[in-house]
Amino acid sequence: MPEYLETEQGRRIAYSKHEGKSPTVVFLGGFKSDMEGSKATYLEDWARRNGQSYLRFDYSGHGQSSGSFTDGCIGDWTEDSEAALRALTEGPLVLIGSSMGGWILLLLAKRLAERIVGALTIAAAPDFTQDSMWPSLSEKQQDEIMTKGVTLLPSEYGDPYPITRKLIEDGKNHLVLQEPLRVKFPVRMLQGSLDSSVSRATALNMFDHFEAADLQLNLIKGGDHSLSTFDCLEIIKKSLHDLLNVADASIEEF
């Protein structure tokens, strides 16, 4: 059973926390996903076996947290994430951002820069509402969003995704690829070669925007957007292990 955090914004955030050694590894999920997904739970199992501090949680309107999905947006979900990190963790952090979670990771990197000692992105989708989602919509869908406030977008993962005007307009206020991404911590990026949701061009654009002394992009042959097969999960684990080894050198500063 999850525990719950009440935020200053009045949202009830479901979370699972495992206490262990520093740094705390935090999993940031994707758009309309939840903390019971295969990557989030696989990494928690790994953290428990290795005595690593680990946190996973649901954004508002996702999973077991309060609120409706259609009421949320990037700004709200970043607020949820910042509230969870400030209230539930101490000391250095290693952030893992999956899909939309990669965008939220980059926003948190500005707000919590002094605590982050490493970042791992998995099929990161920064600025997706502006760069890929809106241009991919038909004129009819765009008109529905602007006049009715929502349109339904087919999804290969199940029920259609409701795309709201709030999501699109709020996304414009949180773009991160308009300027260099200057970070002092090591970054590992994973991208599947067969990802139909986030293009290689997006990964390369993000790679080019980063200004980091230690930055690696790993293109996984045959990997899809979820990167949730056993082989892909093993690659994620190895990437995290490498990142933690590098981050250990920074922890002494805390």
C-alpha positions as CSV (number, residue, x, y, z in Angstrom):
1,M,0.0,0.0,0.0
2,P,1.3,3.5,-0.8
3,E,1.9,6.3,1.6
4,Y,0.6,9.8,0.9
5,L,2.0,13.3,1.0
6,E,-0.3,16.4,1.2
7,T,1.2,19.2,-0.8
8,E,0.9,23.0,-0.3
9,Q,-1.3,23.0,-3.4
10,G,-3.8,20.7,-1.7
11,R,-2.9,17.6,-3.8
12,R,-2.5,14.2,-2.3
13,I,0.5,12.4,-3.7
14,A,0.9,8.6,-3.5
15,Y,4.4,7.4,-3.0
16,S,6.6,4.4,-2.1
17,K,9.9,5.1,-0.3
18,H,12.7,2.7,0.5
19,E,15.3,3.9,3.0
20,G,18.9,3.1,2.3
21,K,22.3,4.5,1.5
22,S,22.8,7.9,-0.2
23,P,22.1,9.2,-2.8
24,T,18.4,8.8,-3.1
25,V,17.4,7.5,-6.5
26,V,14.1,9.1,-7.6
27,F,12.0,7.8,-10.5
28,L,10.0,10.4,-12.5
29,G,7.3,8.6,-14.6
30,G,5.9,9.4,-18.0
31,F,2.7,11.0,-19.3
32,K,-0.4,9.2,-17.9
33,S,1.8,6.4,-16.4
34,D,2.1,5.5,-12.8
35,M,4.6,4.3,-10.2
36,E,3.4,0.7,-10.6
37,G,5.0,0.5,-14.1
38,S,7.7,-2.0,-14.9
39,K,10.7,0.4,-14.8
40,A,9.7,2.0,-11.6
41,T,9.1,-1.3,-9.7
42,Y,12.1,-3.0,-11.3
43,L,14.4,-0.3,-10.0
44,E,12.8,-0.3,-6.6
45,D,13.5,-4.1,-6.4
46,W,17.1,-3.4,-7.4
47,A,17.4,-0.6,-4.8
48,R,16.0,-2.9,-2.0
49,R,18.5,-5.6,-2.9
50,N,21.4,-3.2,-2.9
51,G,20.4,-1.1,0.2
52,Q,19.9,2.1,-2.0
53,S,17.5,4.8,-0.9
54,Y,14.7,5.0,-3.6
55,L,11.6,7.0,-4.2
56,R,8.8,6.5,-6.7
57,F,5.5,8.4,-6.7
58,D,2.4,9.3,-8.8
59,Y,1.8,12.8,-10.1
60,S,-1.6,14.3,-9.3
61,G,-4.2,12.8,-11.7
62,H,-2.0,9.7,-12.1
63,G,-2.2,6.3,-10.5
64,Q,-3.3,6.5,-6.8
65,S,-2.8,10.2,-6.3
66,S,-5.7,12.7,-6.0
67,G,-7.1,14.8,-8.8
68,S,-8.2,14.3,-12.4
69,F,-5.7,13.8,-15.2
70,T,-7.4,16.4,-17.3
71,D,-6.9,19.1,-14.6
72,G,-3.1,18.6,-14.6
73,C,-0.3,20.0,-16.7
74,I,3.5,20.1,-16.8
75,G,3.7,22.9,-14.2
76,D,1.4,21.0,-11.8
77,W,3.3,17.8,-12.1
78,T,6.6,19.5,-11.7
79,E,5.2,21.1,-8.5
80,D,4.2,17.6,-7.3
81,S,7.7,16.3,-8.0
82,E,9.5,19.2,-6.2
83,A,7.1,18.9,-3.2
84,A,7.9,15.1,-3.0
85,L,11.6,15.6,-3.3
86,R,11.7,18.4,-0.7
87,A,9.5,16.6,1.8
88,L,10.5,13.0,1.4
89,T,14.2,13.1,0.7
90,E,17.4,14.6,2.2
91,G,20.8,15.1,0.8
92,P,22.1,14.2,-2.7
93,L,19.8,12.9,-5.4
94,V,20.1,10.9,-8.6
95,L,17.0,11.5,-10.8
96,I,15.7,9.1,-13.4
97,G,13.3,10.7,-15.9
98,S,11.2,8.5,-18.2
99,S,9.6,10.1,-21.3
100,M,7.7,13.2,-19.8
101,G,9.7,12.5,-16.6
102,G,12.8,13.6,-18.6
103,W,11.2,17.0,-19.1
104,I,10.3,17.3,-15.5
105,L,13.8,16.2,-14.6
106,L,15.2,19.1,-16.5
107,L,12.9,21.6,-14.8
108,L,13.9,20.1,-11.4
109,A,17.5,20.5,-12.3
110,K,17.0,24.2,-12.2
111,R,15.1,24.2,-8.9
112,L,17.2,21.7,-7.0
113,A,20.5,22.0,-8.7
114,E,22.5,22.1,-5.5
115,R,21.3,18.6,-4.5
116,I,21.4,16.6,-7.8
117,V,24.6,14.5,-8.3
118,G,23.4,12.6,-11.4
119,A,20.6,12.2,-14.0
120,L,19.5,9.3,-16.2
121,T,16.9,10.0,-18.9
122,I,14.9,7.2,-20.6
123,A,13.3,8.2,-23.9
124,A,13.1,11.7,-22.6
125,A,10.4,13.9,-24.1
126,P,11.3,17.6,-23.2
127,D,8.9,20.2,-24.7
128,F,6.8,17.5,-26.3
129,T,3.5,19.4,-26.1
130,Q,5.0,22.2,-28.3
131,D,7.5,20.3,-30.5
132,S,5.7,17.1,-31.3
133,M,2.2,16.8,-29.9
134,W,0.6,20.0,-31.2
135,P,2.1,19.8,-34.7
136,S,0.9,16.1,-35.0
137,L,-2.7,17.0,-34.3
138,S,-5.1,17.5,-37.2
139,E,-6.8,20.8,-37.7
140,K,-10.0,19.3,-36.3
141,Q,-8.2,18.2,-33.1
142,Q,-6.5,21.5,-32.7
143,D,-9.9,23.3,-33.1
144,E,-11.5,20.9,-30.5
145,I,-8.7,21.8,-28.0
146,M,-9.1,25.5,-28.5
147,T,-12.9,25.6,-28.6
148,K,-13.9,22.7,-26.3
149,G,-10.8,22.5,-24.2
150,V,-10.0,18.9,-24.9
151,T,-9.5,16.3,-27.7
152,L,-9.0,12.6,-27.5
153,L,-5.7,11.2,-28.9
154,P,-5.5,7.5,-29.7
155,S,-2.9,5.6,-27.7
156,E,-1.1,2.4,-28.3
157,Y,-1.1,1.8,-24.6
158,G,-4.9,1.6,-24.1
159,D,-7.6,4.2,-23.7
160,P,-7.3,7.4,-25.7
161,Y,-5.3,10.3,-24.1
162,P,-7.4,13.4,-23.3
163,I,-5.2,16.3,-24.5
164,T,-6.4,19.6,-22.9
165,R,-5.9,23.2,-23.8
166,K,-4.4,23.7,-20.3
167,L,-1.8,21.1,-21.1
168,I,-0.8,22.7,-24.4
169,E,-0.8,26.3,-23.1
170,D,1.0,25.5,-19.8
171,G,3.6,23.5,-21.8
172,K,4.7,26.7,-23.6
173,N,5.5,28.3,-20.2
174,H,7.9,25.4,-19.3
175,L,10.0,24.8,-22.4
176,V,13.6,23.8,-21.7
177,L,15.2,23.5,-25.1
178,Q,15.1,27.2,-25.9
179,E,18.5,27.7,-24.2
180,P,21.6,25.6,-23.1
181,L,21.0,23.1,-20.4
182,R,24.0,23.8,-18.1
183,V,24.5,21.2,-15.4
184,K,27.4,20.2,-13.1
185,F,26.4,16.6,-12.6
186,P,26.9,13.6,-14.9
187,V,24.1,12.7,-17.3
188,R,23.3,9.4,-19.0
189,M,20.7,9.3,-21.8
190,L,19.0,6.2,-23.2
191,Q,17.0,6.2,-26.4
192,G,15.4,3.3,-28.4
193,S,16.1,3.1,-32.1
194,L,12.5,2.1,-32.8
195,D,10.9,4.7,-30.5
196,S,7.7,5.8,-32.3
197,S,6.9,8.5,-29.7
198,V,10.2,10.3,-29.2
199,S,12.4,10.7,-32.3
200,R,16.2,10.3,-32.4
201,A,16.2,13.9,-33.5
202,T,14.7,14.9,-30.1
203,A,17.4,12.9,-28.3
204,L,20.2,14.5,-30.3
205,N,18.6,18.0,-29.8
206,M,18.6,17.4,-26.1
207,F,22.2,16.0,-26.2
208,D,23.3,19.1,-28.1
209,H,21.6,21.5,-25.7
210,F,23.3,19.9,-22.7
211,E,26.4,21.6,-21.3
212,A,27.8,18.9,-19.1
213,A,31.4,17.7,-18.4
214,D,30.2,14.1,-18.3
215,L,27.4,13.3,-20.8
216,Q,26.7,10.1,-22.7
217,L,23.9,9.1,-25.1
218,N,23.2,5.4,-25.6
219,L,21.1,4.5,-28.6
220,I,19.6,1.0,-28.0
221,K,19.2,-1.0,-31.2
222,G,15.6,-2.3,-31.5
223,G,14.4,-0.5,-28.4
224,D,10.9,1.0,-28.4
225,H,9.6,4.0,-26.4
226,S,8.9,2.0,-23.2
227,L,12.3,0.3,-23.0
228,S,10.7,-2.2,-20.6
229,T,11.9,-5.6,-22.0
230,F,14.2,-7.5,-19.7
231,D,17.2,-6.6,-21.8
232,C,16.3,-2.9,-21.8
233,L,15.7,-3.0,-18.0
234,E,19.2,-4.5,-17.6
235,I,20.7,-1.7,-19.7
236,I,18.8,0.8,-17.5
237,K,20.2,-0.9,-14.4
238,K,23.7,-0.9,-15.7
239,S,23.4,2.8,-16.7
240,L,22.2,3.7,-13.2
241,H,25.0,1.6,-11.6
242,D,27.6,3.5,-13.7
243,L,26.0,6.8,-12.8
244,L,26.0,6.0,-9.1
245,N,29.7,5.1,-9.2
246,V,30.5,8.5,-10.9
247,A,28.2,10.4,-8.5
248,D,29.8,8.9,-5.4
249,A,32.7,11.3,-6.0
250,S,30.4,14.3,-5.6
251,I,28.6,13.2,-2.5
252,E,31.5,14.1,-0.2
253,E,30.6,17.7,-0.8
254,F,27.3,17.3,1.1
